[in-house]
Amino acid sequence: MVNAGPGVVRLLDLRESPLSVDEVLGAVADAGAGGTALFVGTVREQDGGRAVSGLGYSAHPSARRELSRVAAAVAADFPVRALAAVHRVGSLEVGELAVVVAVACPHRGEAFDAARRLIDDLKREVPIWKHQQFADGGTEWVGAG
């Protein structure tokens, strides 16, 4: 886990334990921020018209390093006051939180833009793979190729 205290990147982690929206929001609290944008990704009950019974996330050993790189790039490209991102690994059930990211900036538009970039780059560039299990017994890997 990275918890940089008074720095811009305040919290980055990959965890097997349940995620906390309050923890992530608390990490980005900043008196200089006029806007804080939060994204919460949850395990949905269906995907592509198929009922999902659960899923598992696996992370490559380089995932923490790549998450740090993505966060630093977002912080460098936007007027970020504070940034946090936490992603689950391991087995999750429908309704559980899979990822929580938050960005605090001087203005709301900047916060929205930075948070969208953070979650999009995290999903595209950090080597975390999702293995979905469907109610019909089928499975599917997402992001593994």
Phi, psi and omega in degrees: 000141172253128175221091192278011176059241186284356178288177181289312178275104189266329184205123173222133180197156167241128187223147171273342182273159180304148181270157180235118174299319180300320179297315182293316177298319178298325181293331183259005178300129184206127182296339180271000182264127174266348180214136175233126178249136183234137171235132177237120177258131181238159176284118182271161185279348174208156180216125180063029180083002180252137178291130179263131178260343178166178178202167176228142175251134175240144180236138174292151178304337179275000187300319179297317179297317180293323176298318177297319180296314179299315180298317180297321179295318178296316180297327179283331186267349181228159178281063185283130172270325181201147183215143177212146176209130179224132181234139176282150166229161182095196184274135178230153176253163177306134179095343180285154178284130179259326182206143175224124175231149176212145178223133176247130181224168178301326183229155185297319181301317178296320180295316177299312182297316181293320180294319178297316179297318180299310183290322180295315180291323177302310183294326183276325192248338181272126185285080175236128184243142182253131176245103182274140172249131182257154181299334180278005178095348179283164176223163180206133172270136178237131178085008184258019180187000000 
